[in-house]
Amino acid sequence: MTTLGLDFPVFEPGWVWLVGAGPGDPGLLTLHAVNAMQQADIVVYDALVDDRILNLLRSDAKRVYAGKRGGRPSSKQTDISLQLVDYAKQGLRVLRLKGGDPFVFGRGGEEGLTLVEHNVPFRVVPGITAGIAGAAYAGIPTTHRDCNSSVTFVTGHGSSGEMPDNINWAALAKGAPVLVLYMAMKHLRRISSELMANGRSGDEPLAVINQATTPNQGILISTLANAADDVEKAGVEPPAVCILGKVVDLRDRLNWLSPQDDVKAVRHVPFEQVLDLITMPVDANVSKS
């Protein structure tokens, strides 16, 4: 991509890059992420990394699955972190590819600290987190001046799979007009009850967005009081992100996908064609008058 007049970092042997793959849509990858994917020798990837994104990896790169899904057998976080150290010590260019953003409920901080402890150099490539992108693809802005001046991100379960025991529900309920709930499906009923018991209205709109930004994206609009029942009736399954607040009502006017709720309806251009366009020499992109 040097023809753009831009320089991208070289992925040096013995380094680990913690890269956010975004919420699912390959078009939401950053150029730094694509650059890393084209240089990596080995890729340790999560369950939430879309197959279409994995298809953009260097063809001879080794793939190592390290998915962690609630209630299913999965690798321990400590083992994954040490695995990254081991691969780096072998002189490999190690890409840790994570859904969303590595530092937003992605345990990238834990992995980074392990790398520091073992003197392994690393780089962080942020990704678009599902709490923002999923809402946007549903036509819901996480902030709007008429609705909120703050937003809070919270996880619905901790490392044990149970609800975190350190949440101050009173502060959470009153602290921000908009709440973005990650990994909340398993405990949605209890979360709703706790929020309502601490002052949130049961009539407040709540959106559940599953498989966000992918062709299988689904959107359920409910209320805080009814969300758990509606999710159960509809058979909505994770991965999903929940948006609570008045901004959900803006979806009626800001739902930009056409036809509604159908990601597949958006016309697509082959990735190779897009790549050719963005790597075109700068002079060729300047129209001459």
C-alpha positions as CSV (number, residue, x, y, z in Angstrom):
1,M,0.0,0.0,0.0
2,T,3.0,2.3,-0.3
3,T,1.5,3.5,-3.6
4,L,-1.0,5.4,-1.5
5,G,1.8,7.4,0.0
6,L,1.2,5.6,3.4
7,D,3.6,3.5,5.3
8,F,2.3,0.4,7.2
9,P,4.3,-1.3,10.0
10,V,6.3,-4.4,9.2
11,F,5.2,-7.5,11.2
12,E,8.6,-8.6,12.6
13,P,9.4,-12.2,13.6
14,G,9.0,-12.8,17.3
15,W,6.2,-10.2,17.7
16,V,2.6,-10.7,18.7
17,W,-0.1,-8.5,17.3
18,L,-3.4,-8.3,19.2
19,V,-5.8,-7.4,16.4
20,G,-9.5,-6.6,16.5
21,A,-11.4,-8.2,13.7
22,G,-14.5,-6.2,14.2
23,P,-18.0,-7.5,14.8
24,G,-18.3,-9.6,11.6
25,D,-18.6,-7.7,8.4
26,P,-15.2,-7.9,6.7
27,G,-15.6,-4.4,5.4
28,L,-15.2,-3.1,9.0
29,L,-11.7,-4.4,9.2
30,T,-9.0,-1.7,9.5
31,L,-6.2,-1.4,7.0
32,H,-3.8,-2.2,9.9
33,A,-5.7,-5.5,10.5
34,V,-5.5,-6.4,6.8
35,N,-1.8,-5.6,6.8
36,A,-1.3,-7.9,9.7
37,M,-3.3,-10.7,8.2
38,Q,-1.2,-10.6,5.1
39,Q,2.1,-10.9,7.0
40,A,1.3,-13.3,9.9
41,D,2.9,-16.7,10.1
42,I,0.4,-18.1,12.6
43,V,-3.1,-16.9,13.5
44,V,-4.7,-17.7,16.9
45,Y,-8.3,-16.7,16.3
46,D,-11.6,-16.5,18.3
47,A,-14.9,-18.2,17.8
48,L,-16.5,-14.9,16.8
49,V,-14.2,-14.2,13.9
50,D,-16.2,-14.5,10.7
51,D,-15.1,-17.1,8.2
52,R,-15.1,-14.4,5.5
53,I,-12.4,-12.6,7.5
54,L,-10.4,-15.8,7.9
55,N,-10.4,-16.1,4.1
56,L,-8.4,-12.9,3.9
57,L,-5.5,-14.5,5.8
58,R,-2.2,-15.3,4.0
59,S,-2.9,-18.6,2.3
60,D,0.1,-20.4,4.0
61,A,-0.5,-19.0,7.5
62,K,-1.2,-21.6,10.1
63,R,-4.5,-21.3,11.9
64,V,-5.0,-22.1,15.5
65,Y,-8.6,-22.0,16.9
66,A,-8.9,-20.6,20.4
67,G,-12.6,-19.9,20.7
68,K,-14.2,-19.4,24.0
69,R,-18.0,-19.8,24.1
70,G,-20.1,-19.9,27.2
71,G,-21.2,-23.3,28.3
72,R,-19.0,-25.1,25.8
73,P,-15.6,-26.7,26.2
74,S,-12.9,-24.1,25.4
75,S,-9.3,-23.2,26.0
76,K,-8.4,-21.6,29.3
77,Q,-7.3,-18.0,29.0
78,T,-4.0,-18.6,30.7
79,D,-3.2,-21.4,28.2
80,I,-4.0,-19.1,25.3
81,S,-1.8,-16.3,26.6
82,L,1.1,-18.7,27.2
83,Q,0.6,-20.2,23.7
84,L,1.1,-16.8,22.2
85,V,4.4,-16.5,24.2
86,D,5.5,-19.9,22.9
87,Y,4.9,-19.1,19.3
88,A,6.6,-15.8,19.5
89,K,9.7,-17.4,21.2
90,Q,9.9,-19.7,18.1
91,G,10.5,-16.6,16.0
92,L,7.0,-16.6,14.4
93,R,4.9,-13.5,13.5
94,V,2.0,-14.3,15.8
95,L,-1.4,-12.7,15.0
96,R,-4.0,-12.9,17.8
97,L,-7.2,-12.3,15.9
98,K,-10.1,-11.3,18.2
99,G,-13.7,-10.5,17.4
100,G,-14.6,-6.8,18.0
101,D,-11.9,-4.8,19.8
102,P,-9.1,-6.6,21.8
103,F,-9.5,-4.2,24.7
104,V,-13.3,-4.1,25.0
105,F,-14.3,-7.2,26.9
106,G,-11.9,-9.1,24.7
107,R,-9.2,-10.1,27.3
108,G,-6.6,-8.4,25.2
109,G,-5.3,-6.7,28.3
110,E,-4.7,-10.0,30.0
111,E,-2.9,-11.4,27.0
112,G,-0.8,-8.2,26.7
113,L,0.3,-8.4,30.3
114,T,1.4,-12.0,29.8
115,L,3.5,-10.9,26.9
116,V,5.0,-8.1,28.9
117,E,5.9,-10.6,31.7
118,H,7.7,-12.8,29.2
119,N,9.4,-9.9,27.4
120,V,7.6,-10.5,24.1
121,P,7.1,-7.4,22.0
122,F,3.6,-6.7,20.9
123,R,1.3,-4.3,19.0
124,V,-2.4,-3.6,19.5
125,V,-4.6,-3.0,16.5
126,P,-8.0,-1.7,17.7
127,G,-11.2,-3.1,16.1
128,I,-14.7,-1.8,15.9
129,T,-16.6,-3.2,18.8
130,A,-20.0,-4.8,18.4
131,G,-21.7,-2.5,20.9
132,I,-21.2,0.4,18.5
133,A,-21.3,-1.3,15.1
134,G,-24.1,-3.7,15.9
135,A,-26.3,-0.8,17.0
136,A,-25.3,1.3,14.0
137,Y,-26.2,-1.6,11.6
138,A,-29.6,-1.7,13.4
139,G,-30.1,2.0,12.8
140,I,-29.5,2.8,16.5
141,P,-27.0,5.5,17.4
142,T,-25.4,4.9,20.8
143,T,-25.4,8.6,21.4
144,H,-27.7,11.4,20.3
145,R,-27.9,14.9,21.7
146,D,-31.7,14.7,22.2
147,C,-31.4,11.4,24.2
148,N,-28.1,11.1,26.0
149,S,-24.8,12.6,26.8
150,S,-23.2,9.5,28.1
151,V,-23.2,5.7,27.5
152,T,-22.1,2.8,29.6
153,F,-20.7,-0.5,28.4
154,V,-21.2,-3.5,30.7
155,T,-20.6,-7.2,30.4
156,G,-23.3,-9.7,31.4
157,H,-21.0,-12.4,32.7
158,G,-17.5,-12.7,34.1
159,S,-14.7,-15.2,33.5
160,S,-16.7,-17.9,35.3
161,G,-19.7,-17.5,33.0
162,E,-21.8,-16.2,35.9
163,M,-22.9,-12.6,36.3
164,P,-20.1,-10.3,37.6
165,D,-20.5,-9.9,41.4
166,N,-18.9,-6.4,41.4
167,I,-21.6,-4.5,39.6
168,N,-23.1,-1.6,41.4
169,W,-26.6,-1.9,40.1
170,A,-27.8,1.3,41.7
171,A,-25.0,3.3,40.1
172,L,-25.4,1.5,36.8
173,A,-29.2,2.1,36.6
174,K,-28.8,5.8,37.3
175,G,-25.4,6.4,35.8
176,A,-26.1,6.6,32.1
177,P,-29.2,7.0,29.9
178,V,-27.9,4.4,27.5
179,L,-26.5,1.0,28.4
180,V,-24.8,-1.4,26.0
181,L,-24.9,-4.9,27.4
182,Y,-22.3,-7.4,26.1
183,M,-22.7,-11.2,26.7
184,A,-26.0,-10.6,28.6
185,M,-28.3,-13.2,27.0
186,K,-27.8,-15.9,29.6
187,H,-28.6,-13.6,32.5
188,L,-30.9,-11.1,30.7
189,R,-33.8,-11.8,33.0
190,R,-31.8,-11.1,36.2
191,I,-30.1,-8.1,34.6
192,S,-33.5,-6.6,33.8
193,S,-34.8,-7.2,37.2
194,E,-31.8,-5.6,38.9
195,L,-32.0,-2.5,36.7
196,M,-35.7,-2.1,37.3
197,A,-35.3,-2.7,41.0
198,N,-32.8,0.2,41.0
199,G,-35.0,2.7,39.2
200,R,-35.0,1.9,35.4
201,S,-38.4,1.9,33.9
202,G,-39.7,-1.4,32.6
203,D,-41.2,0.5,29.6
204,E,-37.7,1.6,28.4
205,P,-37.0,0.3,24.9
206,L,-34.4,-2.4,24.6
207,A,-32.9,-3.8,21.4
208,V,-31.3,-7.2,21.1
209,I,-29.0,-7.5,18.0
210,N,-27.6,-11.0,17.3
211,Q,-25.0,-12.0,14.7
212,A,-24.4,-8.2,14.3
213,T,-23.3,-6.9,10.9
214,T,-23.3,-10.4,9.3
215,P,-25.8,-11.7,6.7
216,N,-27.5,-13.5,9.6
217,Q,-28.1,-10.4,11.7
218,G,-31.3,-10.4,13.6
219,I,-32.9,-7.5,15.6
220,L,-35.5,-7.8,18.3
221,I,-37.1,-4.7,19.7
222,S,-38.7,-5.0,23.1
223,T,-38.7,-3.3,26.5
224,L,-36.7,-3.8,29.6
225,A,-39.5,-5.6,31.4
226,N,-40.4,-7.9,28.4
227,A,-37.0,-8.5,26.8
228,A,-36.2,-11.8,28.5
229,D,-39.6,-13.3,27.7
230,D,-39.5,-12.0,24.1
231,V,-36.0,-13.3,23.5
232,E,-37.1,-16.7,24.8
233,K,-40.2,-16.8,22.6
234,A,-38.3,-15.7,19.5
235,G,-35.5,-18.2,20.2
236,V,-32.8,-15.5,19.9
237,E,-29.4,-17.0,20.6
238,P,-25.9,-15.4,21.3
239,P,-23.7,-13.9,20.2
240,A,-25.8,-10.8,20.8
241,V,-25.5,-7.3,22.1
242,C,-28.3,-5.4,23.9
243,I,-28.9,-1.6,23.7
244,L,-31.1,-0.1,26.4
245,G,-32.3,3.5,26.2
246,K,-34.4,6.1,24.3
247,V,-31.9,5.9,21.4
248,V,-33.6,2.6,20.4
249,D,-36.7,4.6,19.3
250,L,-34.6,6.3,16.7
251,R,-34.4,3.1,14.7
252,D,-37.8,3.8,13.1
253,R,-36.2,6.7,11.2
254,L,-32.6,5.7,11.0
255,N,-32.9,2.1,9.9
256,W,-30.7,2.5,6.8
257,L,-30.5,-1.1,5.6
258,S,-32.9,-1.9,2.7
259,P,-35.0,-3.9,2.8
260,Q,-35.2,-3.6,6.5
261,D,-33.2,-6.0,8.7
262,D,-31.6,-7.7,5.7
263,V,-27.8,-7.3,5.6
264,K,-27.7,-9.6,2.5
265,A,-29.7,-7.0,0.5
266,V,-26.8,-4.6,0.4
267,R,-25.0,-4.8,-3.0
268,H,-21.4,-6.0,-2.7
269,V,-18.2,-5.5,-4.6
270,P,-15.5,-8.2,-4.7
271,F,-12.7,-7.5,-2.1
272,E,-10.0,-7.7,-4.8
273,Q,-11.7,-4.9,-6.7
274,V,-11.8,-2.7,-3.6
275,L,-8.1,-3.6,-2.8
276,D,-7.1,-2.6,-6.3
277,L,-8.9,0.7,-5.9
278,I,-7.3,1.7,-2.5
279,T,-3.8,0.6,-3.7
280,M,-4.0,2.5,-6.9
281,P,-1.2,5.1,-7.3
282,V,-2.1,8.4,-5.8
283,D,-1.8,10.2,-9.2
284,A,-4.2,7.8,-10.8
285,N,-6.9,8.7,-8.3
286,V,-6.7,12.4,-9.1
287,S,-9.1,13.5,-11.8
288,K,-7.6,15.9,-14.3
289,S,-9.6,18.9,-15.4
